[in-house]
Amino acid sequence: MSSPVGPVTSRLVALVATTRDRLRTPELRERLDALVTRLSEPRIRVAVGGRMNAGKSTLANALLQERLAATGATETTRLVTWFRHGHQARVRVHHRDGTDRLVPLGDGIGATIGEPGEDISHLTVETPNDALTRYTLIDTPGMDSLSKLDPDSLAALGDADAVVYLMPHPGERDVEAIDAVRGWAGGLRLGAANMLGVLSRIDTLSGEDDPWPTARRVADRYAGELRAVLSDVVPVAGLLAETARGPDFSETDARALRTLAEADRSAVLRKLRTVQRFRAWEECPLAADERERLLDLLGLHGIRVGLELLDEGRRSTPALLEGFALRSGVEAVLERIETVFVAGADRLRASAGIAALEHLGWDAADEVDRRALLALQSELDRLRLEPALRQVELAAALVDLENGRMRLGDDDVARLRDLATGVDDARRLGLDAGADAAAVAAAATAQIPAWRRLEARPSRVLQRHVRTARELCEHILFNASAPTSPSWQARTPSR
């Protein structure tokens, strides 16, 4: 597993710790102590965000492989909830006055803990869940609930290293919400390098029995429209994903599906047109409580998928669960979390740390403190030259491109996007993963003069971004020429 405390983050931790020891103001020392602790966490922070009733907790449960987050037909998550790996199953309730208390871990904790008027800031769920050995997961309330752009949700998303943003029916309000999240996080720190869009609840996008053609078209369209701020938009059937990866679907449920499959198929499909028809089906071979349980676990779309899987010969419970997972689209989300977020943990964590330092402010009242902070600022300027952080800087280029502040040809746009979002040197240069050092060096060598030519254009915005692209290619070339040095760890060549 890639550790978030990689070479760039380690350098940042050392800089912050050294600065902390030079400070005289207790408040500043405490803030830097907290930042060192945050940067030294063993797992990257991945937040799940989105507007009200977007299916955030359903996806969180799918990622956790356990129904821990509260779900329902309405917005049920009232509190920001952090899910961390721990040896005991318990919930820590954090109050705004700085105190906390422990309570037992129960179902739907985000909806049931806390009395009306109780001043709780957030919850931390500690559980020995294997999924949480990869990353810490943050589930947030809807950002257009009664509090509109809920400040607790915005703060949690802004404090994450990466964000999975859910959109059941993408539109202008999602664009506004994404802009609000990015603004709260410090502008360009969150963007295409560390934000993934998920088109959730794909079965509600159309009245078709197979929602996937429509879902893929909608996801592709919004991936293009939001390419400046999202690495991709992935369609997912959230409820199906939650059940596929969770512990609730049993042999009894599989038997109920098999019973349904043996009934007259045309009659079954007619009743599966609406929930009301299925519930009111008096001649159904399943009892009312069995039908209700299948609806709770799978929904109408999932039941239809289950019948198709049985037709394919997937009759056992494990075979059905495997089919549900494949047909839900959740594997694409898991793959991107691993290859984009977990694999890129070092640069994402360092970027988050630098953003937190920018919020610290540099004009201290104490002269000794001011000199120490100015020295830190100078060191941060040098740290930003690291190739890992140069890639994060290119997120700004995608935003400027999308907003019309600079123009590039289609081929150059594609190359720039690869540089800004690729998870390794090969894919940053548009090559397949695993390309050898010679191919990487050749691709970097080909790109460098192209970016240098673009630097001659009069637009200063363009000049700044293509210079960053050219320097990133030069670093990649340097790394490829020294194959014994791990990517991103080679020192900057003198030029």
JOMOHU-V832155 format. One line per field, one symbol per residue. ss: DSSP state (~ for helix, > for strand, _ for the rest). Layout:
# JOMOHU-V832155
ss: ???
This chain:
# JOMOHU-V832155
ss: ______~~~~~~~~~~~~~~~~___~~~~~~~~~~~~~~____>>>>>>>_____~~~~~~~~~_______________>>>>>>____>>>>>>____>>>>>____~~~~_______>>>>>>>>__~~~~_>>>>>_____>__>__~~~~~~~~___>>>>>>____~~~~~~~~~~~~~__________>>>>>__~~~_______~~~~~~~~~~~~~~_______>>>__~~~~~~~~_____~~~~~~~~~~~___~~~~~~~___~~~~~________~~~~~~~~~~~~~~~~~~~~~~~~_____~~~~~~~~~~~~_~~~~~~~~~~~~~__~~~~~~~~~~~~~~~~______~~~~~~~~~~~~~~~~~___~~~~~~~~~~~~~~~~_______~~~~~~~~~~~~___~~~~________~~~~~~~~~~~~~~~~~~_____~~~~~~~~~~~~~~~~~~~~~~______________
